Amino acid sequence: QVALEESGGGPVQAGGSLRLSCEISGPVINIYAMAWYRQAPGKQREKVASITAGGSTDYSEIAKGRFTIAQDDTKKNMYLQMDNLNPEDTAVYYCAAGINVFTMRYWGQGTQVSVSS
């Protein structure tokens, strides 16, 4: 059974940085892409960044230039380096995995990121 677990969230001041991690446990079968999403209070969940098994990355406008997505060689660990954070980045961040960047089948429970001004 596949499970995803995020870590690395927490409080940070505006302008600061955080590095989120996502670990996949269980058989990595039919998982060819992973992504980070976030959901702020009262808002819909939105995609932050994605990465394929081949290493191709894609970023939303909110993430370009500030966030970096990466994965390790095992493809069981994914990271999101977030720099120059601002209060609008406050949200629960979720990692997801699936067969492609448009079809995420597995989701983590989320990790809270809180940015204070």
C-alpha positions as CSV (number, residue, x, y, z in Angstrom):
1,Q,0.0,0.0,0.0
2,V,1.4,3.4,-1.0
3,A,1.5,6.2,1.6
4,L,2.9,9.7,1.4
5,E,4.1,11.6,4.4
6,E,5.1,15.3,4.4
7,S,7.5,17.0,6.8
8,G,9.3,20.3,7.2
9,G,6.4,22.7,7.7
10,G,6.2,25.2,10.5
11,P,6.2,28.9,11.3
12,V,8.6,31.2,9.5
13,Q,8.9,34.9,9.1
14,A,8.4,36.7,5.9
15,G,11.5,36.5,3.7
16,G,12.6,33.3,5.3
17,S,12.9,29.8,3.9
18,L,11.6,26.3,4.5
19,R,12.3,22.9,2.9
20,L,9.5,20.5,2.7
21,S,10.0,16.8,2.3
22,C,7.7,14.0,1.1
23,E,8.5,10.4,1.6
24,I,6.7,7.6,-0.3
25,S,6.4,4.3,1.4
26,G,5.2,1.1,-0.2
27,P,5.7,-0.1,-3.8
28,V,6.4,2.7,-6.3
29,I,4.5,1.1,-9.1
30,N,2.8,3.3,-11.8
31,I,4.1,6.4,-10.2
32,Y,5.7,8.6,-12.8
33,A,5.1,12.0,-11.4
34,M,4.9,13.8,-8.1
35,A,3.7,17.3,-7.2
36,W,3.2,19.7,-4.4
37,Y,-0.1,21.4,-3.9
38,R,-1.3,23.8,-1.2
39,Q,-4.6,25.0,0.2
40,A,-4.9,28.2,2.1
41,P,-7.9,28.9,4.4
42,G,-11.0,29.6,2.5
43,K,-9.4,28.9,-0.9
44,Q,-9.2,26.0,-3.3
45,R,-6.3,23.6,-3.5
46,E,-3.8,24.8,-6.1
47,K,-0.8,23.1,-7.7
48,V,2.6,24.6,-6.7
49,A,5.0,22.5,-8.7
50,S,5.4,19.1,-10.2
51,I,8.2,16.8,-11.3
52,T,8.3,13.7,-13.5
53,A,10.3,10.5,-12.9
54,G,12.5,11.8,-15.7
55,G,13.2,15.0,-13.8
56,S,11.1,17.4,-15.8
57,T,9.8,20.2,-13.6
58,D,7.0,22.6,-13.9
59,Y,6.1,25.5,-11.6
60,S,3.0,27.6,-11.1
61,E,3.3,31.4,-11.3
62,I,3.3,31.6,-7.5
63,A,6.3,29.4,-7.3
64,K,8.5,30.5,-10.2
65,G,11.7,32.0,-9.0
66,R,11.2,31.3,-5.3
67,F,10.5,27.5,-5.0
68,T,12.5,24.6,-6.2
69,I,11.1,21.0,-6.5
70,A,13.5,18.1,-6.5
71,Q,13.5,14.3,-6.0
72,D,16.2,11.8,-5.0
73,D,17.5,9.0,-7.2
74,T,15.2,6.5,-5.5
75,K,12.2,8.5,-6.6
76,K,10.7,7.9,-3.2
77,N,11.7,11.2,-1.7
78,M,10.6,14.6,-3.0
79,Y,11.5,18.1,-1.8
80,L,10.3,21.6,-2.1
81,Q,12.7,24.3,-1.2
82,M,10.8,27.5,-0.6
83,D,12.7,30.8,-0.4
84,N,11.6,34.4,0.1
85,L,8.3,33.3,1.7
86,N,5.6,35.8,2.2
87,P,2.3,35.7,4.3
88,E,0.4,34.7,1.2
89,D,2.3,31.4,1.1
90,T,0.6,30.4,4.4
91,A,-1.3,27.2,3.6
92,V,-1.3,23.4,4.2
93,Y,1.1,21.9,1.7
94,Y,0.3,18.5,0.3
95,C,2.5,16.1,-1.7
96,A,0.9,13.9,-4.3
97,A,2.0,11.1,-6.7
98,G,0.5,9.6,-9.7
99,I,0.9,8.3,-13.3
100,N,1.4,11.7,-14.7
101,V,1.4,15.4,-13.7
102,F,-2.3,15.7,-14.4
103,T,-3.4,12.5,-12.6
104,M,-2.5,12.3,-8.9
105,R,-3.6,9.1,-7.2
106,Y,-1.9,9.3,-3.9
107,W,-2.0,12.2,-1.4
108,G,-0.3,12.9,1.9
109,Q,-2.0,14.4,4.9
110,G,-0.4,17.8,4.5
111,T,2.0,19.9,6.5
112,Q,1.2,23.4,7.7
113,V,3.3,26.4,6.6
114,S,2.7,29.6,8.4
115,V,4.4,32.8,7.3
116,S,4.2,35.8,9.6
117,S,4.9,39.4,8.5
